[in-house]
């Protein structure tokens, strides 16, 4: 896919699993299990899908998945699976190495979005992308480093602490055009200052939805997660963003849906529905 001067590629990094009830909050299981069948531990399969944008002299990765630093306990809990896909192998298929990445836009610092930031080499945690600048919202960085916040257990400092001490971190303050034709939209419903990249030109737009809409099953306004810090706020954010997305026919890129990569949407009776499953084609 090409938008503006960017060639866009979906990057599969593997799958994992989270409790279905937590992923759908107040939505009854009889509704969500039809589209997201749970395993024997009530976990549903999720992708950790990233996006690569190549253009304007940049090779930009949006989020980095779970990484591969997890121990056996975390493996048992989250059912990480890199047997079919991994971040490194997906990049290599495009003849791109980690050293070629110039920038990472991190939507937020929960472990399933930034675990691939770092890796273990000779027993030490080092940046996976040694030549890249990692871009994160300043307010979100402060939130992620506050051990008193509700989602503190989702922030693992092994994924981002070395990036800061290695002077590879760039702080962003609010909504802005971070690169030509790539603007950041701020959402606070899931976590403080989550940034959503919107890649646009005169003809097309693609929004990297991150956890505003983790799977396509979360498209309806009230389908949120128990993980969302501010559930009422995310409803209003979805309404505002999706109204524009439907009107302007944006492509909505799904980070966590195990099957569907991207959709376009339409407004139906004060809510939203899938207009087309385009799967990034």
Secondary structure, DSSP 8 states (H G I E B T S, - for coil): -EETTEEEEEEEEEEEEEEHHHHHTTS-HHHHTTTS---TTSEEEEEEEEEEEEETTEEEEE---S-S---HHHHHHH--B-SS--HHHHHHTTT--GGG--EEE-S--SHHHHGGGEEEETTEEEES-TT-EEEEEHHHHHHHT-TTSTTGGG--GGGTHHHHHTT-EEEE-SS-EEETTEEEEEE-SSSTTEEEEEEE-SS-EEEE-GGGSSSGGG-STT---TT-S-HHHHHHHHHHHHHHHHHHT-EEE-SS-SS--EEEEEEETTEEEEEEE-TT-
